[in-house]
């Protein structure tokens, strides 16, 4: 079977790897090259066409008939008449979102789904679950939306008992499954283009809990649900033996430990010792160079968590370079007052243009200068150029911790910085 993945990203990229490992012929497309497209080609030989005019799909279909088009939720959101979806319909190719494809794999293998959901911390918590189960010697399949230092983004073992999955709430994707276990990392209103109200957003998580046989959540989220089994944790009850840097990391680790204890009667101190060796994952307070870190934070809670971690490492000697994810989200954060005090107690804030995707065309495109003015923060506007890179490297040389906050893909602050770091390393 030939499976074509349209819109390779954090969600569909790992699934493309899994499909390849499961024995399918795999190809795909994206609108621009990125670390994900390069990763898939280098790691699995998956050819990703750059461009989504429909002709790329037609050409792949001519070379080898496509049986199934798996598309990112972003495609119809950005353009209901997306050329690749129209071309697939014209050619009679089955087209679905990723959830239907994954559900078929689960049905074929009988693997128990451990679904990690939540507004923030999904990738880290999923990676921690994978790490802990692997260290315990369990065979598993998994999909996570970030690169791991101890495995691929996606791995498929047809004989595994469990499938660990980062279950995204965007486009209500996570409601397409009936997990054996659900882990809810935290709930705070997001994806306003999908969920009209905060009540609608919270209700989706309650529905998710009801779909799981066992769920592990935080009491502070106030999820009013009475499923078969719901384990509630309290933020202040994290085991003191956990020594990971960053409060959010310690909380994520503790939730994973408590979840794994629902699978079997493992010794708590043994699980803590394993979690204290967790090596991290890409774009989650990831060190790019001396004193330069990058983090995928993009909601208020995620940004606060990244900053708290930075403060543990460097006190208040922090320079933040902020690239908002979506102009639409910046409007929402402004309206809710979520920038108030967000960047307090740091040495300097540098604001660069937002990373644009899935935007509301009716909204004014806010520039860094406008955002600085409207939030009332002390900061300066900049663009991704050599002057900014000089400021970043100078601040790092002077001993400041430079935190790049960027959740975009190709062409983002994160990828721009990685290229500059690589260029500097090549010179030496």
N, C-alpha and C positions, 0 to 999 in steps of 0.2 A: 504493500500500500504506500502511495506517495502522499505525504502530508505537507502542506504548504502553510507556513506561519506568516501571517501578514501583520506587520507592526511589531517587530522584535523589541522587547524591552524587559523590564524586571520580572514581569509575570509570564510572558510567553517564551522568553529566552530559555529559562530552565526546563520548561515543558518540551521545547524543541530538542534539548539534550536528551531528555528522558525518552522521547519518541525515537530518537536515533539509537539509543541503547536497547530499546524494546524491539528493534529490528525493522523499523519503518524506514523508507526512503524519505529524507527530509530536505526541504529547501525553504526559502522565505524571502521577505522584503522588509525594508524600512525606508522612511523618507529621507534619512541621512545616515551617514556612517557614524559609528560610535564605538565605545569600548565593548558594548555587547555584541555588535556585529563582528568585530575583530576576534573577540573571545570565542564565539561559536565556530568561526572558521578555523582558528588555530587549534582549539581543543577537540573539535569533532568533525572538521572538514565540511561543515554545513555552509553552503553557498547562499549568501544573502544579497539579493539585488538591491541596489540603492536607487530608489525612485519607486513611486506607487501610482503610475499613470494607468495601470491596467495592462499595458503592453509587456511589462516584466512578467506578470503572471501568465499572460497568453504565451509568451516565449517558453517559460518553464513547462507549461502544459503541452506545447508542441514537442518538446524534447522528451518528456515522459508524462503521460496523462496524470493529472492531479486528482486524487480520490477525495481529499478532504481539505478544505481551507479552514484553518483555525485563526481567528482574527482577534486582535486586541480590542478591548471595549472602547479605546480612544478613537478608533476609526469611524464608527457611525456617530460618535459624539461630536467629533470635529466636522464631519461631513456626512449627513444622512445619505447622500448620493455618492459615496466614496467610489472612485473608479475601480478599485479592485473587487469590491463587493458586487458592483454592477457587472463587471467582466465575469466573475465567478457564476453569477446567475445566468448570464448569456451562454456560458459554456456548459451549464448544467452541473457545476461542481457543488457538492455539499459544502455549506458554509455555516459554522457555528462559532460561538465564543469558546474559550479554553475549557470552561467547566464541563461541557458535554464530552469533550475528548478525554479529560481526566476521569470522569465518572465511568466511561467505558473501560479504561485501563483498570480501575478499581474493581469493577464488576467481573472482569476477566480473571483477575488474580485473587480476589477475595481478601485483599489487604485492608486492614483496619485504618481508617483515616484519623490522624491526629491533626486537627485544624487549628492553626494559631491565628486568631483574629484580634482586631482592636484598632483604635485610631493611631496609636503610637507604640513603637517598640516591637512591631510584628517581626521584622527581619532579624533583629537581634535575638528575640526570644525563640524564633524558629531555629536559628543557628545554634543557640544554646541547647535546645532540645535534641538536635541532630548530634551535637558534640557529646552530650551526656549519654545518649543511647548507644552511640558508637563506642565510647569508652567502656560502657558496660558489656560490650560484646554482642549487642543485638544486631541482627541483620535488618536493614530497613531500606525503603525507597524514600526519596524526599525531593521537594522543590522549594527553593528559597530565593528571594529577589535580591541577592547580593553575592559577591564573590567571597569564597571561604578560603582560608589558608590551609584547611585540612580536608578539602574535598571540592568536587565540582559544585556548580550552582544547582544542578539537578542530577540525581542518580536513580537508576531503576534496577531493582533486584526482583525478578518475578517470584522468587521464593520467600520474600520478606513477609513478616507478620504485620508490620506497620508501615504506613505511608505518612510522613510528616509534611505538611503543606502550609505555606503562608497564604492564608485565605483572606483575600482583599475584599473590603466592603464596598469598594467603588463599583457602581453599576449593579449593586446587590449580588455580586458574584458569589459571596460566601453563603448565600441562601440556597444555592443549587446543590448542596451536599447534605448527606446525613451522616455526620462524623461519629466515630466511636467516642472520641474525646474532643471537646472544644476548650481552648485556652484563650481567655479574653484579657488582653494586656492592659486595657484602659479604654474608656469611652468618653470622648469629648467631641462636640459637634464639628463635622467636616463634610466635604463634598456636597456643598449646597446646591450644585447643579443636578444632583441626583435625589437628595433628600430635602424637600421644601422647608421642613421645620426640624428643630432639635428633637421634638417628640417623635417624629417620623424616623429619625436616625436612631434614637434609643430603642424604639420599638423593633427595628430590624435586628438589633443585637439580642433582644429578648426572644425574638423568633429563632435566631441562630441557636441560642441556648436550648430551646425546646426541641431542636432537631438533633441534639447530641445525647448520647447515652450518659455521659459524664461530662461535667463542665467545671473549670477552675477559673474563678474571677475574683476581682477585688471588691470587697464590701463597700468601699467608698464610692463606687460607680452607681450604687443604688439600683441595680438591675432587678426589677420586680418579676421574678420568674420562679416557678416551682416545677422544674423538670425531675426526671428520675433521680438524678444525683447532682447536686451543686455544692462544690467546695468553695467557701468564701474565705479569702485571705484579708489580712489587715496590713496596711502600709507600714505600720510601726513594729510589726512582729517579725521582721526579717532576721534570720539567724545571724548573730554577731560574728560568727566564725567566717562569714563571707567577706573576702578582702579585695574584691574587684574594685577598680577605680570607677567612681561615679555611682551616685545613689540609684539612678534608674537601672544601671547594670546589676546592682545588687538585688534590686526588687525583681527584675526580670529573671535573674538566676534563681531566686527563691521560689518564684512561681513555677518555674520549670521543675525544680526539685520536688515541690509538693504535687505537681501533676504526675511525675514519674512514680511517685509513691502510690498513686492510685492504680498503677499498672501492676506493681509487685511490691512486696515488703522489703524494700531496700533500706539499708542502714543510712540514716540521715547524714552522719558525719562523713561517711564514704562519699556520698553524693556532693556534699559541700567541698570536699577535697578535690574532686574531679572538676567542679565548677570553678574553683579558684585557679585552675590551670587553663581556663577557656582563653584561646588565643585571639579572640576578636574576629571582626569581619570588615570588609571594605566599606568605606564611607561612613563608618560609625566611629567618630573620634579616631580616625585613621591617621597615623603619622606619615606625611609625604616626604618631609625633610626635617632637618633639625629645627625645632620650634614651630613647624608649620603642620597644621592638622586640618582635615576635612571632615565635615559631618553632613549627613543627609537631612538634617532637621528642616522642617518647613511649616509645621503648625506651632502655635504658641507653646504648647506643652513640650514638644520635641526640642524647640529652641532653648527653653528653660533647662531641660535636662542636659543638653550639650554644654550649656554655659556652666551649669553646676559642676559638671565633670572637669571643665577647664579650670574653674576656680580651685578645685581640689589639687590640681597639678601646679598652677601658677599664681595662686592668689588673685589679686586684681590686675596683675600685669598682663592684660589680654587685649589684643587687637582683633576685632571682628570685621570680616568682610562678608557682607550679607547680600545674597542674591535670592530674592523672594521667588517662590514657585507659584506661578500663575498671577497675572494681573488681577483676575477675579478674586483670588484669595486675599490679595493685599487690600482690596476694597472692603472685604468682609472683616479683616482684622482691624482696619481703621474704624469701621462702624461700631465694632464691639469694644473698642478701646484696648485691644490686645497688645498693642505696642507700648502701652503705658508702663514705664519702669522695666520693660523687657531687657533693654541693653544698659541697665544701671550697673555701676561699679566695675566698669571696664576702662582701659586706658584710652581706646580710640575705636570709633565706629566708621567704617567705610561702606557706603551703600552703592551697589551697582545695579544696572537695569534688571528687572524681573525676567525670569525664564518663562517664555510664553508657550502655552499649549492649552487646548480645550477652552479657549477664552470666550467670554461673552462680548460680542462685538458692539453692544450698546454701551458698554462701560468705557469711561475715559481711560486712556493708557497713561498710567501714572509714572512719571520719571522719578529717578532717585531724589532729585532736588525737591520735587513736589512732596514726596513721601517724608523726607526729612522735615520739611516745613510743616506739614499737616500733623505729624506725630509729635513735633516739638522736641525731638531728640537732638543731642549735640553730635553731629557727624558731618561727613563730607561726601559729596557725590563723586563717582568715578565711573570709568568704563574699563573694559578688559583690554588694556594696552600695556606697553612697556613701562610707562610711568608707574602704573599700579603695581606691576611686578617688582619694580625697583623699591617701592615703598614697603611691600610685603617682605622682601629679602632683607632690607635694612632693619625693619622692626625685629625680625627673627635674629639677626646678627646682634642686635642690641639687647637680646635676652627676653623679649616679649614672646608670649605664646600667641601665634597668629591662628585664628580659627576661621576657616572658610566654611560658611553655611550655604550649602548648595544642594538642591535635590533634582536639578535638571539632568537631562541626558546629553546627547551630542551637542557640542558647542556651549556647554554650560561652564560656569566658573570652575567647577571641579575638573572637567576635562582640560580646560585651558591651563589650569595650574599644574596638572599632571604632565602636560606636554612641556611646560617650562622647566619643571624639575628634571624630566628626562633629558632635555637639551643640555641643562647644566651638568648633569652626571656624565653625559657623553663627552663633554668638553674636557672632563677630568679623567 
